[in-house]
Amino acid sequence: MPSTARCWTPPRAALAAATIFLTGCAGVSSDAPPGACPPEVAYSQAEQARVAAEVAALPEGALIPGWLADYAVLRDQVRACARR
């Protein structure tokens, strides 16, 4: 075996730790248990109008509208979770 072969061998402790961390998630379900849904935050019409005006004033290519779209998807998921 060349003298550099040991440098390329991962330590056994690292392999053991990786195995433990990876198998720790194997039994976890992504379904939320009943009653575990986060609350949906309610916004007034005035708040919604203000946010719409602020978003409209953003420069072209701003990232915030995309993030708000992601937030809208999360809110839909919260509503669906609450209906279950």
LUMBA-901996 format. One record per atom (N, C-alpha, C): residue number from 1; residue in three letters; atom name; x, y, z. Coordinates in steps of 0.1 Angstrom, whole numbers. Layout:
! residues N
     k     r    a    east   north      up
   NUM   Ala   CA       X       Y       Z
...
! end
This chain:
! residues 84
     k     r    a    east   north      up
     1   Met    N       9     -12       0
     1   Met   CA       0       0       0
     1   Met    C       9      12       0
     2   Pro    N       6      22      -9
     2   Pro   CA      14      34      -9
     2   Pro    C      13      42       4
     3   Ser    N      22      50       7
     3   Ser   CA      22      58      20
     3   Ser    C      11      68      21
     4   Thr    N       5      72       9
     4   Thr   CA      -6      82       9
     4   Thr    C     -20      75      10
     5   Ala    N     -20      62      10
     5   Ala   CA     -33      55      11
     5   Ala    C     -41      58      24
     6   Arg    N     -34      59      35
     6   Arg   CA     -40      62      47
     6   Arg    C     -46      76      48
     7   Cys    N     -41      85      40
     7   Cys   CA     -46      99      40
     7   Cys    C     -60      99      34
     8   Trp    N     -63      90      25
     8   Trp   CA     -76      90      18
     8   Trp    C     -86      81      24
     9   Thr    N     -83      75      35
     9   Thr   CA     -92      66      42
     9   Thr    C     -99      74      53
    10   Pro    N    -113      75      52
    10   Pro   CA    -120      83      62
    10   Pro    C    -119      76      76
    11   Pro    N    -118      84      87
    11   Pro   CA    -117      77     100
    11   Pro    C    -129      70     103
    12   Arg    N    -128      59     110
    12   Arg   CA    -140      51     114
    12   Arg    C    -150      58     122
    13   Ala    N    -145      67     131
    13   Ala   CA    -154      75     139
    13   Ala    C    -163      84     131
    14   Ala    N    -158      90     120
    14   Ala   CA    -166      98     111
    14   Ala    C    -176      90     104
    15   Leu    N    -172      78     100
    15   Leu   CA    -182      69      93
    15   Leu    C    -193      65     103
    16   Ala    N    -190      62     115
    16   Ala   CA    -199      58     125
    16   Ala    C    -209      70     128
    17   Ala    N    -203      82     129
    17   Ala   CA    -212      94     132
    17   Ala    C    -221      96     121
    18   Ala    N    -216      95     108
    18   Ala   CA    -225      98      97
    18   Ala    C    -236      87      96
    19   Thr    N    -233      75      99
    19   Thr   CA    -243      65      99
    19   Thr    C    -254      68     110
    20   Ile    N    -250      72     122
    20   Ile   CA    -259      75     132
    20   Ile    C    -268      86     128
    21   Phe    N    -262      97     123
    21   Phe   CA    -270     109     119
    21   Phe    C    -280     105     108
    22   Leu    N    -276      98      98
    22   Leu   CA    -284      95      87
    22   Leu    C    -295      85      91
    23   Thr    N    -293      76      99
    23   Thr   CA    -303      66     103
    23   Thr    C    -313      72     113
    24   Gly    N    -308      83     120
    24   Gly   CA    -317      89     130
    24   Gly    C    -330      95     124
    25   Cys    N    -329      99     111
    25   Cys   CA    -340     105     104
    25   Cys    C    -349      94      97
    26   Ala    N    -345      82      96
    26   Ala   CA    -352      72      89
    26   Ala    C    -366      69      94
    27   Gly    N    -368      70     107
    27   Gly   CA    -381      67     112
    27   Gly    C    -390      79     114
    28   Val    N    -386      90     109
    28   Val   CA    -393     103     111
    28   Val    C    -403     104     100
    29   Ser    N    -415     107     103
    29   Ser   CA    -425     110      93
    29   Ser    C    -426     125      90
    30   Ser    N    -429     129      78
    30   Ser   CA    -431     143      75
    30   Ser    C    -445     148      78
    31   Asp    N    -454     139      81
    31   Asp   CA    -468     143      84
    31   Asp    C    -468     148      98
    32   Ala    N    -475     159      99
    32   Ala   CA    -476     165     113
    32   Ala    C    -487     158     120
    33   Pro    N    -484     155     133
    33   Pro   CA    -494     149     141
    33   Pro    C    -506     158     143
    34   Pro    N    -518     153     146
    34   Pro   CA    -530     161     147
    34   Pro    C    -528     172     158
    35   Gly    N    -532     184     155
    35   Gly   CA    -531     195     164
    35   Gly    C    -517     201     164
    36   Ala    N    -508     197     155
    36   Ala   CA    -495     202     155
    36   Ala    C    -493     213     144
    37   Cys    N    -504     218     139
    37   Cys   CA    -503     228     128
    37   Cys    C    -500     242     134
    38   Pro    N    -491     249     128
    38   Pro   CA    -488     263     133
    38   Pro    C    -500     272     131
    39   Pro    N    -502     282     139
    39   Pro   CA    -513     291     137
    39   Pro    C    -511     300     125
    40   Glu    N    -522     303     118
    40   Glu   CA    -522     312     107
    40   Glu    C    -523     326     112
    41   Val    N    -514     334     109
    41   Val   CA    -514     348     113
    41   Val    C    -524     356     105
    42   Ala    N    -532     363     111
    42   Ala   CA    -543     371     104
    42   Ala    C    -537     386     102
    43   Tyr    N    -540     391      90
    43   Tyr   CA    -536     405      87
    43   Tyr    C    -548     413      84
    44   Ser    N    -549     425      88
    44   Ser   CA    -560     433      85
    44   Ser    C    -560     438      71
    45   Gln    N    -571     443      66
    45   Gln   CA    -572     448      52
    45   Gln    C    -562     460      51
    46   Ala    N    -561     468      61
    46   Ala   CA    -552     480      61
    46   Ala    C    -537     475      59
    47   Glu    N    -533     465      67
    47   Glu   CA    -520     459      66
    47   Glu    C    -517     453      52
    48   Gln    N    -527     446      47
    48   Gln   CA    -526     440      34
    48   Gln    C    -524     451      23
    49   Ala    N    -532     462      24
    49   Ala   CA    -531     473      14
    49   Ala    C    -517     480      15
    50   Arg    N    -512     481      27
    50   Arg   CA    -499     488      29
    50   Arg    C    -488     479      23
    51   Val    N    -489     466      26
    51   Val   CA    -478     457      20
    51   Val    C    -479     457       5
    52   Ala    N    -491     457      -1
    52   Ala   CA    -493     458     -15
    52   Ala    C    -486     470     -21
    53   Ala    N    -489     482     -14
    53   Ala   CA    -483     494     -19
    53   Ala    C    -467     494     -18
    54   Glu    N    -462     488      -7
    54   Glu   CA    -448     488      -5
    54   Glu    C    -441     478     -16
    55   Val    N    -448     467     -19
    55   Val   CA    -443     458     -29
    55   Val    C    -443     465     -43
    56   Ala    N    -454     472     -45
    56   Ala   CA    -455     479     -58
    56   Ala    C    -444     489     -60
    57   Ala    N    -439     495     -49
    57   Ala   CA    -428     505     -50
    57   Ala    C    -414     499     -50
    58   Leu    N    -413     486     -49
    58   Leu   CA    -400     480     -50
    58   Leu    C    -394     482     -64
    59   Pro    N    -380     482     -65
    59   Pro   CA    -374     483     -78
    59   Pro    C    -376     470     -86
    60   Glu    N    -375     471     -99
    60   Glu   CA    -376     459    -107
    60   Glu    C    -365     449    -104
    61   Gly    N    -369     437    -103
    61   Gly   CA    -359     426    -100
    61   Gly    C    -357     424     -85
    62   Ala    N    -365     430     -76
    62   Ala   CA    -363     429     -62
    62   Ala    C    -366     414     -58
    63   Leu    N    -360     409     -48
    63   Leu   CA    -362     395     -43
    63   Leu    C    -374     394     -35
    64   Ile    N    -378     404     -28
    64   Ile   CA    -389     403     -18
    64   Ile    C    -402     397     -24
    65   Pro    N    -407     401     -36
    65   Pro   CA    -419     395     -42
    65   Pro    C    -418     380     -43
    66   Gly    N    -407     375     -47
    66   Gly   CA    -405     360     -47
    66   Gly    C    -406     354     -34
    67   Trp    N    -401     360     -24
    67   Trp   CA    -401     355     -10
    67   Trp    C    -416     355      -5
    68   Leu    N    -423     366      -9
    68   Leu   CA    -437     367      -4
    68   Leu    C    -445     356     -11
    69   Ala    N    -442     352     -23
    69   Ala   CA    -449     341     -30
    69   Ala    C    -446     328     -23
    70   Asp    N    -434     326     -18
    70   Asp   CA    -431     314     -10
    70   Asp    C    -439     314       3
    71   Tyr    N    -440     326       9
    71   Tyr   CA    -448     327      21
    71   Tyr    C    -462     324      19
    72   Ala    N    -468     328       7
    72   Ala   CA    -482     325       4
    72   Ala    C    -484     310       3
    73   Val    N    -474     303      -2
    73   Val   CA    -475     288      -3
    73   Val    C    -475     282      11
    74   Leu    N    -467     287      20
    74   Leu   CA    -466     283      33
    74   Leu    C    -479     285      41
    75   Arg    N    -485     297      38
    75   Arg   CA    -498     300      44
    75   Arg    C    -509     290      39
    76   Asp    N    -509     287      26
    76   Asp   CA    -518     277      21
    76   Asp    C    -516     263      28
    77   Gln    N    -504     260      30
    77   Gln   CA    -501     247      37
    77   Gln    C    -506     247      51
    78   Val    N    -505     258      58
    78   Val   CA    -510     259      72
    78   Val    C    -525     258      72
    79   Arg    N    -532     264      62
    79   Arg   CA    -546     262      61
    79   Arg    C    -550     248      59
    80   Ala    N    -543     241      50
    80   Ala   CA    -546     227      47
    80   Ala    C    -543     218      59
    81   Cys    N    -533     221      66
    81   Cys   CA    -530     214      78
    81   Cys    C    -541     215      88
    82   Ala    N    -546     227      90
    82   Ala   CA    -556     230     100
    82   Ala    C    -569     223      96
    83   Arg    N    -572     221      83
    83   Arg   CA    -584     214      79
    83   Arg    C    -584     199      81
    84   Arg    N    -572     194      83
    84   Arg   CA    -571     179      85
    84   Arg    C    -576     175      99
! end
